[in-house]
Amino acid sequence: MRGVIMHAPGDVRVENRERPTIVEPTDAIIKVSASCICGSDLWPYRGAEPVDHSPMGHEYVGVVTEIGADVRTIAVGDFVVGSFFASDNTCDICLAGYQTHCVHRQPGAPTGAQSEYARIPLADGTLVATPGQPHPELIPSLLAASDVLGTGWFAAVAAEVGPGKTVAVVGDGAVGLLGILAAQQLGAERIIAMSRHADRQALARRFGATDIVEERGEAGVARIKELTGGLGAHSTIEAVGTQEAMQQAIRATRAGGHVGFVGVSHDVSLEGRELFFSGVHLHGGPAPVRRFLPELIQLIWDRKIDPGVVFDLTLPLEEAAEGYRAMHERRATKVLLTTN
């Protein structure tokens, strides 16, 4: 089969790889219908994380081609959506809704999902079948559910978004944009998107943003305070993972408010005294996408939401290197890779 390997920072290749097989009786093999490039894939691409001949890809949808002897809830032929962490969905942590911290968690697609086939461990707890075979137009949205939609949704939940709330969103990548969609679905009264890019601002508006703030850092905080009567947002989504973004999120949130942070943190540190006197709640981390998949799949299936429009570049798997370049150079917000 063909699959994406990142040999070193900036060095992405599509190579012949061994087709995965069942290793554990709880495994499933899927034929990948679509995968994509994640913003977090850019950290190793840019040299901010170590990488050495690594199979790439953790967002995926596809058709089950083989199951292990112990798999009970997924059948061959099912179209499935998975998560970037495999979980049993039965341990105490999973039952509390934090499948990304499952006591048996593994990479959701250890063979790499940017490929023609992938092995999915703990298939019963990781994969969710769609109600039937999806129309092709639904596949991008179902793919979004496997990570960026579920992550944006968790960010909104962690930030306690709800009716009557003003929400600020720091980060206009795919996760931030879908955090806006989640906030709208959860009933937020006002949604402030922080973005300097016209195309992303337009998509933010489409997803439910009521205000756009182009300023960053302290100027961005001041603008949000101005828009909220000097108090700050009730709920803030941090979807970047940098020091500036985290500080901006905390400082833009009113006392008693909530920050949901889902940007993968890189060199972020919090000054204890400032945090102590902020009165702000912090909650986040790797999103338990599996918790939300049944609900998100149904919303997509019923065509109540269309998160797939976040993909603004579609390429065949063989052109994955161009997809990485496009996202690195900010020529694309999120790249979908097809295998057919």
N, C-alpha and C positions, 0 to 999 in steps of 0.2 A: 504494500500500500504506500501512498504518498503522505508525508507528514512534515510539519515545520519543526526545524531544529535551530535554536539560537546557539551558535558556536561560541560567540563572544559578543561584547557590546557592539551594536551596529551591524553584526554579521548574522543575518537571517537567511536560511536556505531551506528549500523544499526538497526532501530526499526520499529515496526508497527506504522503507522501514519494514520490519517484520510485523505482520498483521497480528494483533493481540488475540490471545486465547483465554479461556476460563482458567483461572489460577486457584481461586477459592470457590467453594460451592455456593457462596452468596454473591458471586459476580454475575454481571451481565455484559454482553458485547453488543454495542450498537453501531449501526452504519450511520455515520454522522451526516445529517442533511444540511446543516449549516453550523458554523462556528464563527468566532469573531475575535478581534484584537481588543484587549482591555487596556484602559489607561494604566493599570498596574503593570502590564507587560512592558510599558515604556521605562519603568525604573531600571530593570536590567539592561534594556536596549541602550539607555543613556549612560550606563556604567555606575548607576547609583546603588545597584545590588549586584552581587556576584552571579555570574552565569558561565557555564562551561558545557557546551554540547547538550543543552537541555531541551527536551520535548516541550513544546509550547501549547498553551490553550487550556482554559478551564471553564469556558462557556459553551454550551452545546445543546442541540436538540437532534433527535434522530429516531431511527426505527430499530427495535430490538431484534437481533439476529440469532442470539444464543443466550441461554440462561443456565446458571449453575443448578445443581440438584436441590439446593435448599431455598431457591427463590420461589416465592408464593404469590406475590401481589402483582408481578409484572410478567407478561407473556410475550413469546416470540410474535412479532408483527405489530406490537404496540408502538405508537408514536409517543415518545417520552421527552420530558424536560427534566434536567438534572440541576444540581447545585455544584459549586466549586469545591465544597468539602463533602466527602462521603460520610454519612452518619447512619447509625442503626435505627434512629428515631424511636427507640424504646428505653434508653437509659434515663436516669433521673434528670440529667441535664437536658436531654432532648425533650422530654415530656414537659419541662419548664419553658420550652420554646427557644433553646439556645443550641441548635444542632451543630453549629460551627465549633462548639466546644464539647461535642460528644466524646465520651470517654474512649470510644473506639474510632475516632475520626481519622480519615485518610484523605489524601488528595482526591478530589471528585473524579478526575480522569487522569490517573497516574501515567498513562501512556501518551498523554497530550491530546487535547480535543481538536487542535488545529490539524486535522488528519482525516483520512477516509473512514477509519474505524477507531473505536476507543473502548477500553475496558473500564467498566464502572463497578467499583467495589460496593459492598453493602447495598445491592440494588434495591431491595425492598424498602429500605429507609431513605434512599437517595433520589430515586427516580419517581416521577409522577406521570402517569399516562394521561393523555388528553382524552376527551370524550369520544373521539373517533379520529379518523385520518384528517388532518387539517387541510383546508384550502391553502394553496401556496402563498396567498397574500397574507395569511396569518403567521407564517413561519418567522419572519423578522420579529414580530411582537413576542411570540413564544420564546424566541432566543433571548430577547431582552429580559424576559422573566428569569432566566437562569442565573443572572447576576445583577446587571445594572438597575433593572426595575426593582428587583427584590432588595437590593442594597439601598436604593433611594427610598423605598417604602419603609425599610427598617429605620433609616435615618429620621424620617418623619415621625414614626412611632416613638423612637427614642427621645425625640424632641418634644413629645407630648402635643403634637399638632392636633387641633380639633376645632369645632365650631367657635366662632368669635375670636379666634387667635390671629395675631399678626405673625407671619413667618418670614424670616430672612434666610436666603440660601447663598452660601459662600462657595463658589465654584460653578462654572458653567459648562463643565464636561457632561458626559452622558449621565453620570450618577446625579449630579446636581440638577440637571434638567428633569430627570425622572423623579427626583425628590420634589420638584415643583408639582409634577403630575400627581404624586402621592398626596401632597399637602392639599391640593384641590379636591381630590377624592375624599379626603378625610374631613373636609368641611371648613378649611381655613377661610377666614373672612378677607384677609389681605396677604399677598405673597410678594415679597420684595426679592427680585433676582439681581444678584451682583454680577454684571457682565459688561465687557467692553467690545464684544463682537456682535455685529449687526445680525448675522445669520442665527447666532445662538439666542440673541435677544428675541428674535421673531419666533423661534421655537418655544422659548420660555413663555412668551405671551400665549402661544397656541395651547400650551399645557396648563395655563391658568395664572401666570404672573400678572399682578396688577400694577406693579411699579418696577422700574429698572434703575439700578444705581451703578454708575460707571466708575466711581471713585474706589480706591483700594486703601488698605491700611487704615490709619487714623482718620483720613479724610472720608473713607467709606463708613467708618463707625459714626463719625459726626453726621453724615447724611442720613443714616438710619435713625439716629437719635432725633434728628430734625423731623423726620417723617412720622415719628411715633411720640410726639409731644415731649421729647426729652427723656423718655423712659427706656427705649430699646424694644426689641422684638420679644414677644412671649416665647417663641420657639425659633431656634436657629439650626440650620443644617450646615455642617462643615464637611465638604466633599472634595477636599484637596489633599491634605496630609502634610502641609508645611507649617513652619513656625508662624509665619505671617497670617496664614489662613486661620489657624487655631486661635491666635490672639484676637484677630478680627472678629471671629465668631463669638468668643466669650465676652468681649467688650461691647459687642452690638446687642447683647441680650440683657434684658432688664433683671433686676433683683427678683429672685423667685422663679425666673424663667428657666428654660431647658435647652441645652445644646446636644444635638445628636451628631456624633462625629463618626464618619465612615471612611474618610480619606485615609489611605494607608500611611501611617505616621513615619516621617523621615526627619530625624534630628529635631524633634519637637520636645521642648521642655517647658514646664509651667512654673512660674514663680509663685511659691506657696502663699506669700502674704497677699498678693493681688487676687489669687483664687479664693483665699479665705474670705476676703471682704467683698467679693463680687456677688455672693449670694446666689450663684448660678449652679444648676444641676448639670452634671456631665454624664452622658451615657453613650456608648457606641462600641466600635470595634468591628471585627469581621461579621458581616450581616448573616443571620440565620435564615438564609433565603428559603430553605426547605419549609420553614414555618408558614411562609406566605404563599407558596406555590399553588396549592389548590384554589385559593381565592383568586390569585392573579390570573391563573389559567382560565378560570371561569369568566372573569371580567373580559379577558381578551376574546375568548370563544363567543361570548355574547356581543362582541363588538362594542363594548361600553368604553374601552380605552384602546388607544393605538400607540403604544410605546415604540413600536418598530420604526416610526419615522425618525427616531434618533440616529439610525444608520444613514449616513449621507454619502457613503461610498461602498459599492459592492464589487468584489473582485473574485475571480476564481482562486482556489487554493494555491495554484502554481505562482500567483502573483502576490503572495503574502508579503514578501520583502518590500514591495511598493506600498502595501497597506501600512506597514510599520513606518516607512518614511513619511507617508502622508499624515499620519497621526503625530509623529514626532515634530513635523514642520507645521502642525496645526492647519493643514489643508483639509483635514477631515476630522469630524468630531468622534465618529466611531465607524469602524470598517467591518463589514460582514463578509465572510469567506464562504463561498459555495464549493461543494465537492462534486457536483454533477456536471 
